[in-house]
Amino acid sequence: REGDLPGEQCPEAYFRSLRGDTAAREAVLKHNLLDLLSTATLAIALAGRAAGGGAAAAAPERLGLAQHLRRRLRTAEALATIETVDPAQLTADERIELHLEAGELLKRARRHEEAAARWRALIGPPLPCFDALVELAKHAEHRARDFALAARCAAEALSLIRCRRV
């Protein structure tokens, strides 16, 4: 968006336009029009990808879509979307996000053992994932009644806090 008024300058330009600055008014109107056109274009592209139309979405995009759907409480759709993500197409950090997101969705779908398997995949070397340790500790205590595992996960999570790795 070359030549566009940066968003952080819009409020000031708007107030200048109220005082009669027509150039400021035109800049704000142009910025808002470009926002609307960009949003519409993006919405159409995302809807096409979500519906499976056109080129298949890349793995990071599918992960992001699943996260968006979960935040909108569309758990079944989010779970169906996340199950299409190919972990081989993700970075190491994105794979961690994938397992955490899948674990949360599986937990919401009451598929607790599958969720626990996702968290278990994140608690080993090189560095265990704090969030996975916490979730697995809760699962082990409340669902699996495996108090030894719950204690080990809680102790490891505390260790990460003490070492300032969280």
C-alpha positions in Angstrom: 0.0 0.0 0.0 2.4 2.6 -1.2 1.4 6.2 -0.7 -1.1 5.3 2.0 -1.5 7.1 5.2 -0.1 4.9 8.0 -2.8 3.7 10.4 -1.2 5.3 13.4 -1.5 8.7 11.7 -5.2 8.3 10.9 -6.7 9.7 14.2 -4.6 12.9 13.9 -5.5 13.3 10.3 -9.1 12.7 11.0 -9.1 15.5 13.6 -7.3 17.8 11.2 -10.0 17.0 8.6 -12.7 18.1 11.1 -10.9 21.5 11.2 -11.2 21.8 7.4 -8.0 20.1 6.2 -9.4 18.5 2.9 -6.1 16.8 2.1 -6.2 15.1 5.5 -9.8 14.1 4.9 -8.9 12.6 1.5 -6.0 10.7 3.0 -8.2 9.2 5.8 -10.9 8.2 3.3 -8.4 6.6 1.0 -6.8 4.7 3.9 -10.2 3.4 5.0 -11.2 2.5 1.4 -7.9 0.5 1.1 -8.6 -1.2 4.4 -12.1 -2.3 3.3 -10.8 -3.5 -0.1 -7.9 -5.4 1.5 -10.2 -7.0 4.1 -12.7 -8.1 1.5 -9.9 -9.5 -0.7 -8.4 -11.3 2.3 -11.8 -12.7 3.4 -12.5 -14.1 -0.1 -9.0 -15.7 -0.2 -9.4 -17.2 3.3 -12.9 -18.5 2.6 -11.7 -20.2 -0.5 -8.8 -21.9 1.3 -11.0 -22.9 4.2 -13.5 -24.5 1.7 -10.7 -26.3 0.0 -11.0 -24.3 -3.2 -8.0 -23.3 -5.3 -4.5 -24.2 -4.1 -4.3 -26.0 -0.8 -3.3 -23.8 2.1 0.2 -24.1 3.4 0.6 -25.9 6.7 1.3 -22.7 8.8 -1.9 -21.1 7.3 -3.9 -24.2 8.2 -2.5 -24.1 11.8 -3.5 -20.4 12.0 -7.0 -21.1 10.7 -7.4 -23.8 13.3 -6.4 -21.4 16.0 -8.8 -18.8 14.7 -11.6 -21.3 14.6 -10.9 -22.5 18.2 -11.0 -18.9 19.4 -14.4 -18.6 17.8 -15.5 -21.7 19.7 -15.8 -23.7 16.5 -14.0 -26.7 18.0 -15.1 -29.4 15.6 -14.1 -27.3 12.5 -10.8 -26.4 14.2 -10.1 -30.0 15.0 -10.9 -31.1 11.4 -8.6 -28.3 10.1 -5.7 -29.1 12.4 -5.8 -32.7 11.4 -5.0 -31.6 7.8 -1.7 -29.9 8.9 1.4 -31.7 7.7 4.0 -31.2 10.6 6.8 -31.8 8.1 5.9 -28.4 6.5 6.3 -26.5 9.8 9.2 -25.0 11.7 10.2 -26.5 15.1 8.3 -23.7 16.9 5.3 -24.2 14.7 5.3 -28.0 15.4 5.2 -27.1 19.1 2.2 -24.8 18.5 0.6 -27.6 16.4 0.8 -30.1 19.3 -0.4 -27.6 21.9 -3.3 -26.5 19.7 -4.2 -30.1 18.9 -4.0 -31.0 22.5 -6.3 -28.2 23.5 -8.8 -29.1 20.8 -8.7 -32.8 21.6 -9.3 -31.9 25.3 -12.3 -29.8 24.3 -13.6 -32.7 22.2 -13.3 -35.0 25.3 -10.6 -37.0 23.5 -8.4 -36.8 26.6 -5.9 -39.6 25.8 -5.2 -38.3 22.4 -4.7 -34.8 23.9 -2.3 -36.3 26.4 -0.3 -38.0 23.6 0.2 -34.6 22.0 1.5 -33.1 25.3 3.8 -36.1 25.9 5.4 -35.4 22.5 6.5 -32.0 23.9 7.9 -32.9 27.3 11.1 -34.6 26.2 14.6 -33.3 25.2 16.0 -31.0 24.2 13.9 -28.7 26.3 10.5 -29.7 27.6 7.6 -27.4 26.8 6.2 -25.7 29.9 2.6 -25.5 28.6 2.7 -29.2 27.7 4.0 -30.1 31.2 1.3 -28.2 32.9 -1.5 -29.7 30.7 -0.1 -33.2 31.1 0.2 -32.7 34.9 -3.5 -31.7 35.1 -4.5 -34.7 32.9 -2.4 -37.1 34.9 -3.9 -36.0 38.2 -7.5 -35.5 37.2 -8.1 -37.9 34.4 -5.5 -40.7 34.4 -5.0 -40.6 38.2 -1.3 -41.1 37.6 -0.1 -39.1 40.5 3.6 -40.0 39.9 3.4 -38.5 36.4 1.6 -35.5 37.6 4.2 -34.9 40.2 7.1 -35.3 37.7 5.5 -32.9 35.3 4.8 -30.3 38.0 8.4 -30.6 39.3 9.8 -30.2 35.8 7.6 -27.2 35.1 8.7 -25.6 38.4 12.3 -26.3 37.4 11.8 -24.4 34.1 10.4 -21.5 36.1 13.3 -21.5 38.5 15.8 -21.6 35.5 13.8 -18.7 33.9 13.2 -20.8 30.7 9.5 -19.8 30.7 
